Amino acid sequence: MTQTDPPQPPTPPHPPALARFAAIGLSALLALSVLPALWVTLFRGDAVLWFSTVFEFLVLAAAAFGILSGIGKFAQGWALSLACVAGTVLVCGVFAYLEVRANFGAEPGVAPLIQPYLAFRLAIAAGLGLIASFAVFSRNRACWIALIKGLLVLTPPVGVLAWVATSGRGFFGSTQANPGSEAARILLLVLGGLVLVGFISVGAHLIIRAYELGRPEAIEDAKAKA
């Protein structure tokens, strides 16, 4: 009796060249940003900031993984590897920021650069995450359709939250002298909150579905049904 090999999972399509070049560029910028940070954590203060130094070396390793991804490594999980790089940059950047701010928050030569440096790191993390998402969505046209639907569904909650943050706080914080008016206000808040939760749930589900449609198995199923 001959033993057949188990079926191999489908191979994901290669990421677009634009995504790979963008990943290399952002990862190279990220690697270069480690050098001034290491100078601060190792030599600027009275003592070495060991935690921040370790975080910076982790960021450097993440940048190396990003460059390797850009040149074609990790083809089986290209988008996932880039998303891991973005997550590493996000976590390490925030924790390093906390220690550097605690030690150099009052030093004129470093303090004004701490928050812009963090913003730069967060922007790179967001950029790498967007590149990974673009690589997934570009595999299947249905991904873009689900993504657009999700963003459209999330538009009303985002608009309401923006209104609350800018000019709608008085409606939530003030109470009405008339008991009937106050009961109506509370009922409106509860019902409105439930509607917003529903919109957010549906929108988040559609965006998650957009990522699922980029899986190789979903692409194979779509081809088989076509």
Phi, psi and omega per residue, in radians:
M1 nan 2.194 3.132
T2 -1.498 2.469 3.141
Q3 -1.747 2.127 -3.138
T4 -1.508 2.545 3.108
D5 -1.255 2.513 3.104
P6 -1.114 2.588 -3.132
P7 -1.105 2.415 -3.135
Q8 -1.486 2.495 3.096
P9 -1.143 2.597 3.140
P10 -1.096 2.515 3.139
T11 -1.456 2.285 3.116
P12 -1.176 2.613 3.114
P13 -1.097 2.717 3.095
H14 -1.165 2.473 3.110
P15 -1.158 2.669 3.110
P16 -1.043 2.624 -3.137
A17 -1.053 -0.644 3.121
L18 -1.046 -0.721 3.136
A19 -1.154 -0.704 -3.127
R20 -1.163 -0.757 3.127
F21 -1.143 -0.689 3.111
A22 -1.133 -0.675 3.103
A23 -1.103 -0.722 3.121
I24 -1.123 -0.774 -3.113
G25 -1.102 -0.830 -3.139
L26 -1.164 -0.669 3.132
S27 -1.163 -0.634 3.091
A28 -1.151 -0.749 3.063
L29 -1.052 -0.707 3.124
L30 -1.087 -0.754 3.130
A31 -1.107 -0.714 3.125
L32 -1.154 -0.561 -3.126
S33 -1.200 -0.284 3.138
V34 -1.246 -0.529 -3.033
L35 -1.090 -0.926 3.104
P36 -1.135 -0.552 3.111
A37 -1.148 -0.720 3.097
L38 -1.149 -0.607 3.097
W39 -1.087 -0.687 3.124
V40 -1.200 -0.832 -3.050
T41 -1.249 -0.463 -3.084
L42 -1.672 -0.652 -2.929
F43 -2.153 -0.296 -3.009
R44 -1.363 -0.650 -3.051
G45 -1.581 3.127 3.095
D46 -1.238 -0.472 3.121
A47 -2.393 2.763 3.141
V48 -1.252 2.339 3.034
L49 -1.544 1.580 -2.976
W50 -1.161 -0.713 -3.119
F51 -1.082 -0.825 3.125
S52 -1.128 -0.606 3.097
T53 -1.107 -0.767 3.099
V54 -1.095 -0.723 3.121
F55 -1.075 -0.682 3.138
E56 -1.164 -0.655 3.078
F57 -1.182 -0.583 3.040
L58 -1.139 -0.697 3.074
V59 -1.095 -0.704 3.111
L60 -1.094 -0.723 3.089
A61 -1.128 -0.690 3.103
A62 -1.102 -0.690 3.100
A63 -1.095 -0.673 3.099
A64 -1.105 -0.728 3.093
F65 -1.110 -0.662 3.103
G66 -1.104 -0.721 3.106
I67 -1.158 -0.728 3.108
L68 -1.093 -0.676 3.087
S69 -1.104 -0.722 -3.117
G70 -1.126 -0.556 -3.113
I71 -1.550 0.079 2.988
G72 2.013 0.042 3.091
K73 -1.354 2.885 3.093
F74 0.994 0.774 -3.083
A75 -1.123 -0.519 -3.121
Q76 -1.224 -0.434 3.131
G77 -2.473 0.910 -3.010
W78 -1.064 -0.900 -3.105
A79 -1.135 -0.673 3.134
L80 -1.149 -0.705 3.120
S81 -1.109 -0.688 3.130
L82 -1.216 -0.629 3.075
A83 -1.129 -0.632 3.082
C84 -1.145 -0.668 3.070
V85 -1.067 -0.808 3.137
A86 -1.073 -0.734 3.116
G87 -1.125 -0.683 3.103
T88 -1.104 -0.760 3.118
V89 -1.093 -0.724 -3.136
L90 -1.085 -0.889 -3.076
V91 -1.171 -0.858 -3.103
C92 -1.140 -0.661 3.133
G93 -1.096 -0.734 -3.125
V94 -1.187 -0.798 -3.105
F95 -1.187 -0.678 3.078
A96 -1.128 -0.660 3.110
Y97 -1.039 -0.729 -3.104
L98 -1.103 -0.748 -3.115
E99 -1.280 -0.717 3.137
V100 -1.133 -0.707 3.121
R101 -1.117 -0.665 -3.138
A102 -1.168 -0.505 -3.078
N103 -1.733 -0.448 -3.072
F104 -2.191 0.269 -3.089
G105 -1.120 -0.363 -3.134
A106 -1.896 0.077 -3.115
E107 -1.588 2.134 -3.046
P108 -1.050 -0.568 -3.078
G109 -1.324 -0.325 -3.060
V110 -2.064 -0.688 -3.008
A111 -0.938 -0.771 -3.117
P112 -1.146 -0.289 -3.083
L113 -1.688 -0.151 -3.006
I114 -1.161 -0.916 -3.115
Q115 -1.178 -0.762 3.057
P116 -1.040 -0.596 3.120
Y117 -1.157 -0.734 3.080
L118 -1.097 -0.750 3.120
A119 -1.056 -0.687 3.101
F120 -1.082 -0.774 3.134
R121 -1.139 -0.760 3.135
L122 -1.118 -0.629 3.106
A123 -1.139 -0.695 3.103
I124 -1.142 -0.750 3.112
A125 -1.055 -0.763 3.113
A126 -1.126 -0.704 3.124
G127 -1.095 -0.753 3.112
L128 -1.135 -0.670 3.084
G129 -1.114 -0.696 3.106
L130 -1.161 -0.671 3.103
I131 -1.105 -0.774 3.101
A132 -1.063 -0.721 3.119
S133 -1.139 -0.738 3.122
F134 -1.061 -0.683 3.122
A135 -1.110 -0.633 3.117
V136 -1.262 -0.833 -3.073
F137 -1.147 -0.518 -3.107
S138 -1.243 -0.168 -3.133
R139 -1.326 -0.496 -2.982
N140 -2.550 2.230 3.135
R141 -1.073 -0.521 3.136
A142 -1.119 -0.433 3.102
C143 -1.083 -0.799 -3.127
W144 -1.122 -0.664 3.131
I145 -1.112 -0.808 3.124
A146 -1.128 -0.679 3.130
L147 -1.108 -0.805 -3.132
I148 -1.104 -0.722 3.095
K149 -1.062 -0.760 -3.141
G150 -1.100 -0.742 3.137
L151 -1.157 -0.656 3.105
L152 -1.148 -0.691 3.115
V153 -1.163 -0.581 -3.132
L154 -1.392 -0.176 -3.111
T155 -1.070 -0.826 3.122
P156 -1.047 -0.818 3.098
P157 -1.051 -0.682 3.129
V158 -1.123 -0.714 3.104
G159 -1.101 -0.728 3.132
V160 -1.146 -0.767 3.140
L161 -1.124 -0.647 3.081
A162 -1.137 -0.693 3.095
W163 -1.119 -0.721 3.122
V164 -1.106 -0.734 -3.097
A165 -1.200 -0.473 -3.061
T166 -1.702 -0.920 -3.017
S167 -2.422 0.054 -3.055
G168 -1.788 0.148 -3.094
R169 -1.174 -0.550 -3.130
G170 -1.085 -0.609 -3.141
F171 -1.148 -0.566 -3.108
F172 -1.493 -0.542 -3.056
G173 -1.598 -0.415 -3.078
S174 -1.505 2.633 3.071
T175 -1.987 2.652 -3.123
Q176 -1.624 2.467 3.118
A177 -1.197 -0.632 3.136
N178 -1.359 2.159 -3.132
P179 -1.012 -0.661 3.134
G180 -1.137 -0.724 3.111
S181 -1.150 -0.649 3.128
E182 -1.176 -0.705 3.097
A183 -1.111 -0.703 3.116
A184 -1.139 -0.670 3.133
R185 -1.128 -0.764 3.140
I186 -1.130 -0.736 3.115
L187 -1.086 -0.704 3.121
L188 -1.123 -0.702 3.115
L189 -1.113 -0.750 -3.123
V190 -1.144 -0.846 -3.129
L191 -1.125 -0.734 3.107
G192 -1.101 -0.680 3.100
G193 -1.110 -0.710 3.112
L194 -1.124 -0.718 3.115
V195 -1.104 -0.743 3.133
L196 -1.110 -0.731 3.107
V197 -1.068 -0.692 3.099
G198 -1.096 -0.787 3.106
F199 -1.063 -0.778 -3.118
I200 -1.125 -0.704 3.141
S201 -1.118 -0.802 -3.134
V202 -1.150 -0.760 3.138
G203 -1.097 -0.755 3.111
A204 -1.123 -0.680 3.117
H205 -1.087 -0.733 -3.139
L206 -1.150 -0.674 3.119
I207 -1.184 -0.717 3.072
I208 -1.097 -0.692 3.103
R209 -1.086 -0.604 3.106
A210 -1.062 -0.702 3.091
Y211 -1.201 -0.674 -3.137
E212 -1.114 -0.640 -3.140
L213 -1.197 -0.238 3.072
G214 -1.538 -0.056 3.092
R215 -1.191 2.532 -3.140
P216 -0.984 -0.643 3.140
E217 -1.105 -0.691 3.123
A218 -1.169 -0.634 3.114
I219 -1.158 -0.726 3.104
E220 -1.114 -0.698 3.119
D221 -1.125 -0.706 3.131
A222 -1.127 -0.672 3.110
K223 -1.166 -0.653 -3.127
A224 -1.191 -0.579 3.141
K225 -1.399 -0.351 -3.097
A226 -1.238 nan nan
